Amino acid sequence: MFRLLVFRVSRRGIATIIGGLIILTLILTALGTMVFVSQQYSQFQQTVNKMDQYKDQEQSESIVANSPGLTLLTSATVPGWGNGCTTTYNCYNATISNLGGVGIQIVRIYVTSTGSAGSGCSSPNPTPCILNPTSAIAAYAFNQAEQFLNAGEVNHAVIFALPSSVSLPYASPPPNTIAFATSRGNVFSFQWPFQIQIGGQSQSAFSAGIVKVAYQSSSGGYDSKNEPGPVAAGSKGTVSAGYCHSEPAQPYPAGASYAEELTGVSYANVGDSGVLWFVNPWVTQTIIGTAANGPTGNTTTLYLGVNITNTGNTAYGVAGGTLDLTWYGSNHIDGTLIGVYYGSPAKFYSISSPQSIPQTKSFLAIFRVTTLELSTGSTWPPPNHESVMFWGSASLTDSAKDSTFVGGVSLSSGLWIPYSC
């Protein structure tokens, strides 16, 4: 006898299984979507951070031309590039400096001339003359080996070649404009030949040398008189407290290995009876953080002393000036001139009563830091234990209102912010 076995499956059970599968599918789909969106957002944020970094680097670029701007080469050979200057080509040497805090890649040079037809880079010649980098000398080209400038590099030569039939005119007002285009999209230009004021100073009225730094405390900040070397009063500073220097104090002027003690600095914000102790140009990250503008700073006042030499053709009295040091585009140390320290014996002269500085004589221009902006804000010091260098320029002017006016800008040596001593 055979029995037929019949299994009955509940419709409710089938519906439950199918519903569970649908819910599981939805959960897995949502989870996969969340993971995908999270990955895409992470990639987007990385791209944004890179773009911000590129923008900071772009804003940090700064190229200036050094006198005399251009010189015509008289040698037929450019080492490493080729022969033909003075015969096949007119070769010009452009002298420039990188005042920014990042390296700069020159990708193209434009030369435009005005004036009589056929003169320089004007019609019927190409207008402008477009010069591209090449590894071998050629017409309308510049030396590829010279297209990169390191951060803070000065007097960098860039040689370019024009056909022998194209000679840049030398006249006044300057008929030539030379523009440098960089890989980050900036364009820096100057006119040539450089103009010199009749009866006055040239654009190179002074040169800047070594920088030294002083700082004073206001309610819990730091004072350079307490550095381990130039002790003036109280206990010595220590590395653990944020100090880092060890050079002994000497009256101004002192050598580069000494701290300089300046007396009689009559300025409203200078304490300690008008005495400033200038030390070599580095400041710990702890001190720079207390000097920054922001909720965690403003307890230390910085003063930067820049050694200046009058390289002009007459004496002049310094009546004003500014200082701008930069680490990338959004980190600035800016200051204004409060006076100069000059003479034998040395003495402080306020910008309100300028002292005449003879030719070839040196003096210390004292800038009080008025703005110190750090993009990292309250997270200072920088991440990853970085040491950073602030680079920039100093500007000076006299108070003349006629053709004897003096005004100029010079590259300043940097202020080093080490991670540790």
C-alpha positions in Angstrom: 0.0 0.0 0.0 1.4 3.4 -0.9 0.5 6.6 0.8 0.7 10.0 -0.9 2.3 12.6 1.2 1.2 16.2 0.6 3.0 19.2 2.0 1.1 22.4 2.3 3.0 25.7 2.4 1.2 28.6 4.0 0.8 31.7 1.8 1.6 33.8 4.8 5.0 32.2 5.2 5.9 32.8 1.5 4.9 36.4 1.9 7.1 36.8 5.0 10.1 35.3 3.2 9.6 37.5 0.1 9.1 40.6 2.3 12.2 39.8 4.3 14.2 39.5 1.1 12.9 42.8 -0.2 13.7 44.5 3.1 17.2 43.0 3.1 17.7 44.1 -0.5 16.7 47.7 0.5 19.0 47.7 3.5 22.0 46.5 1.4 21.2 49.0 -1.3 21.0 51.8 1.2 24.2 50.7 2.8 26.0 50.5 -0.5 24.7 53.9 -1.4 25.9 55.4 1.9 29.3 53.9 1.4 29.5 55.2 -2.2 28.3 58.7 -1.2 30.8 58.8 1.7 33.7 57.8 -0.6 32.6 60.5 -3.1 32.4 63.1 -0.4 35.8 62.1 0.9 37.3 62.5 -2.6 35.5 65.8 -3.0 36.9 67.1 0.3 40.4 66.0 -0.7 40.0 67.9 -4.0 38.8 71.0 -2.1 41.7 70.9 0.3 44.1 70.5 -2.7 42.5 73.5 -4.4 42.8 75.6 -1.3 46.4 74.7 -1.1 46.9 75.6 -4.8 45.1 78.9 -4.2 47.4 79.7 -1.2 50.5 78.9 -3.3 49.1 81.0 -6.2 48.6 84.0 -3.9 52.2 83.5 -2.5 53.8 83.9 -5.9 55.7 87.2 -6.3 58.2 88.1 -9.0 60.0 91.4 -9.3 62.6 92.6 -11.8 66.0 93.7 -10.6 67.8 96.7 -12.0 68.7 97.1 -14.8 65.9 94.7 -15.9 67.4 93.5 -19.2 70.9 93.4 -20.5 72.0 92.5 -24.1 74.4 89.6 -24.2 77.7 90.3 -25.9 78.9 86.7 -25.8 78.0 84.4 -28.6 77.5 81.3 -26.4 75.1 80.6 -23.7 76.5 77.6 -21.7 74.1 74.6 -21.8 71.8 76.3 -24.3 73.7 76.9 -27.5 75.5 79.4 -29.8 74.4 82.2 -32.1 73.9 85.2 -29.9 75.3 88.4 -31.5 74.9 86.8 -35.0 71.8 84.8 -35.5 70.0 86.1 -32.4 69.7 89.1 -30.1 69.9 87.5 -26.6 68.7 89.3 -23.5 69.4 88.5 -19.9 66.4 89.3 -17.6 67.3 89.5 -13.9 64.4 88.8 -11.5 63.8 87.8 -7.9 61.2 85.6 -6.3 59.9 87.4 -3.2 57.2 84.8 -2.5 57.2 81.8 -0.2 56.9 79.1 -2.9 58.9 78.0 -5.9 57.8 79.5 -9.3 57.8 77.9 -12.7 57.9 80.3 -15.7 56.0 78.8 -18.6 55.9 81.7 -21.1 57.4 85.2 -21.6 55.6 87.9 -23.5 57.5 90.9 -24.8 55.5 93.9 -26.2 57.1 97.1 -27.7 55.6 100.4 -28.6 56.9 103.1 -30.8 57.9 103.2 -34.4 56.8 100.4 -36.7 59.1 97.5 -36.9 60.9 98.4 -33.7 61.2 95.5 -31.3 58.1 93.4 -30.7 55.8 95.7 -32.5 54.1 95.5 -35.9 55.0 94.2 -38.5 57.1 92.0 -36.1 55.1 89.7 -33.9 53.1 91.6 -31.3 53.6 90.5 -28.6 56.7 88.3 -29.0 55.7 85.0 -27.4 58.6 83.1 -25.9 58.4 79.4 -24.9 61.0 77.4 -23.0 63.4 75.3 -25.1 66.4 73.1 -24.3 68.3 74.4 -27.3 68.6 78.0 -28.4 66.0 79.2 -30.9 64.3 82.4 -32.0 61.4 83.5 -29.7 62.5 81.1 -26.9 64.0 81.3 -23.4 66.4 78.9 -21.7 64.4 76.0 -20.2 67.1 75.4 -17.6 66.3 78.8 -16.1 62.5 78.6 -15.9 62.3 77.6 -12.2 62.9 80.0 -9.3 63.3 78.7 -5.7 61.4 80.5 -2.9 63.3 83.6 -1.9 65.8 83.3 -4.8 67.2 86.7 -5.8 69.0 87.9 -9.0 67.9 84.9 -11.0 68.9 85.2 -14.7 66.5 84.2 -17.5 68.0 84.4 -21.0 65.8 84.7 -24.0 66.6 84.9 -27.7 64.9 87.1 -30.4 65.9 87.0 -34.1 68.7 89.3 -35.0 66.3 91.4 -36.9 64.3 92.2 -33.7 66.1 94.6 -31.4 64.2 96.0 -28.4 64.2 99.8 -28.4 65.9 101.7 -25.6 64.0 105.0 -25.0 62.1 107.0 -22.4 59.4 106.5 -21.5 60.0 102.8 -21.5 58.7 101.3 -24.7 59.0 97.6 -23.7 56.8 95.5 -21.4 58.2 92.1 -20.3 55.6 89.7 -18.7 56.3 86.4 -17.1 53.5 83.8 -17.0 53.7 81.1 -14.3 52.4 77.6 -14.1 49.9 78.7 -11.5 48.3 81.2 -13.8 49.9 84.4 -12.5 51.5 87.1 -14.7 54.2 89.5 -13.5 55.4 92.3 -15.7 57.9 95.2 -15.7 58.8 97.9 -18.2 62.2 98.3 -19.7 64.4 100.3 -19.6 64.1 101.1 -15.9 63.4 104.8 -15.3 65.7 106.8 -13.0 64.3 110.0 -11.4 66.1 113.1 -12.6 67.9 114.6 -9.6 66.6 112.0 -7.2 67.2 108.4 -6.3 67.1 105.3 -8.4 64.8 102.4 -7.6 67.6 100.9 -5.6 67.9 103.5 -2.9 68.7 100.9 -0.2 69.6 97.3 0.3 68.4 95.1 3.2 70.6 92.7 5.2 70.1 90.5 8.2 66.9 90.6 10.2 66.8 90.4 14.0 63.8 90.1 16.2 62.8 91.4 19.6 59.6 90.7 21.7 58.0 92.1 24.8 55.4 90.8 27.1 52.0 92.1 28.0 50.2 89.9 30.6 51.6 86.5 30.2 53.6 86.8 27.0 57.3 86.5 26.2 60.2 88.9 26.4 63.5 88.6 24.6 65.3 90.0 27.6 64.7 86.7 29.3 66.3 84.6 26.5 69.0 82.3 27.9 71.7 84.6 26.4 70.7 88.3 26.8 69.5 88.2 30.4 68.6 91.8 31.5 66.6 91.1 34.7 64.9 88.3 36.5 65.5 84.6 35.8 66.8 83.2 32.6 64.4 81.9 30.0 64.4 78.1 29.3 63.7 76.0 26.3 60.8 74.3 28.1 59.2 77.8 28.6 59.4 78.6 24.9 62.7 80.4 24.6 65.5 79.2 22.3 68.4 81.7 22.0 71.8 81.6 23.6 73.8 84.5 22.0 75.2 87.0 24.6 74.0 90.6 24.6 76.1 93.4 23.2 75.4 97.1 22.7 74.3 98.0 19.1 75.9 97.4 16.6 76.8 93.8 17.5 78.0 91.0 15.3 75.6 88.4 13.8 76.4 86.0 16.6 75.3 88.4 19.4 72.0 89.8 20.7 71.8 93.6 20.3 70.7 95.8 23.2 69.0 99.0 22.0 68.3 101.7 24.5 66.2 104.9 24.3 63.5 103.5 21.9 60.9 106.2 22.5 57.7 104.6 21.3 54.4 104.3 23.2 54.2 100.5 23.1 57.8 99.9 24.1 58.2 98.9 27.8 61.3 98.3 29.9 62.2 102.0 29.8 62.6 102.0 26.1 65.1 99.0 25.9 64.7 96.3 23.2 66.8 93.1 23.1 67.2 92.0 19.5 68.2 88.3 18.9 68.9 86.3 15.7 65.9 85.8 13.4 64.1 82.7 14.8 61.2 82.5 17.2 59.8 79.4 18.7 56.3 78.3 17.6 55.1 78.9 21.2 56.1 82.6 21.1 54.7 83.2 17.6 51.4 81.7 18.7 51.2 84.2 21.6 51.9 87.1 19.2 49.2 86.2 16.7 46.1 88.2 16.1 43.2 86.1 17.4 41.6 84.7 20.6 44.7 82.8 21.6 47.3 85.5 20.8 48.0 89.2 21.4 50.0 88.7 24.6 53.4 89.2 22.9 54.5 92.2 20.8 57.1 91.5 18.1 59.6 94.0 16.7 61.7 93.2 13.6 65.0 95.0 13.1 66.2 95.1 9.4 69.8 96.1 8.7 69.6 98.7 5.9 72.4 100.3 3.8 71.9 103.6 1.9 73.0 102.5 -1.6 71.4 105.6 -3.2 73.1 108.7 -4.7 72.3 111.1 -1.9 71.6 111.2 1.8 68.0 110.9 3.0 66.0 110.7 6.2 63.7 107.7 6.6 60.2 108.9 7.5 58.1 105.8 6.9 58.0 102.2 5.9 56.3 98.8 6.0 57.4 95.1 6.3 55.5 92.1 4.9 56.6 88.5 5.5 54.5 85.6 4.2 54.3 81.9 4.6 52.0 80.8 1.8 49.2 83.2 1.0 47.1 83.3 4.2 49.9 83.6 6.8 51.2 87.1 7.2 53.6 89.1 9.5 53.0 92.7 8.7 54.7 95.7 10.5 55.1 99.4 10.3 58.3 101.4 10.8 58.5 103.2 14.2 62.1 104.6 13.7 65.7 103.9 13.0 68.8 103.2 15.2 71.8 104.9 13.8 75.0 106.8 14.6 78.1 106.5 16.8 77.2 106.3 19.6 74.0 104.7 18.2 70.7 106.5 18.9 67.0 106.0 18.2 65.3 108.4 15.8 61.5 108.4 15.4 59.9 108.6 12.0 58.4 111.9 13.2 61.9 113.4 13.3 64.0 111.6 10.6 67.7 111.6 10.8 69.7 112.1 7.6 71.5 108.9 6.6 74.6 109.5 4.4 75.5 107.4 1.4 77.0 104.0 2.1 76.0 104.2 5.8 74.0 101.4 7.5 71.3 101.7 10.1 68.7 99.5 11.8 65.1 100.0 10.7 62.8 99.0 13.5 59.3 97.7 12.5 56.6 96.9 15.1 54.5 93.9 14.0 50.9 95.1 13.8 49.3 92.1 12.1 50.3 88.5 12.5 47.7 86.2 10.9 47.9 82.4 11.0 45.5 80.4 8.9 45.8 77.5 11.3 44.3 79.7 14.0 43.9 78.0 17.4 45.6 74.8 16.0 49.0 76.5 16.0 51.7 75.2 15.9 51.4 73.7 12.4 50.5 70.1 12.1 53.1 67.3 11.3 55.8 69.1 13.4 56.6 71.5 10.5 59.2 74.2 10.7 58.3 77.2 8.6 60.0 80.3 7.1 58.3 83.7 6.6 59.8 85.5 3.6 59.0 89.0 2.2 60.1 92.5 1.6 60.8 95.8 3.4 59.9 99.2 2.0 61.2 102.7 3.1 60.4 106.2 2.1 61.5 109.7 3.0 59.3 112.8 3.5 60.4 114.7 0.4 57.6 116.1 -1.9 59.7 117.0 -4.9 62.1 115.3 -7.3 64.4 114.2 -4.4 61.7 111.8 -3.2 63.1 108.4 -2.1 61.1 105.3 -2.1 62.0 101.7 -2.6 61.4 98.0 -1.8 64.0 95.4 -1.0 63.9 91.7 -0.4 64.3 91.0 3.3 65.9 87.9 4.8 63.4 85.6 6.5 62.0 84.9 10.0 62.5 81.2 10.9 59.9 79.5 13.0 61.5 76.1 14.1 59.5 73.2 15.4 62.0 72.8 18.2 65.3 74.2 19.4 
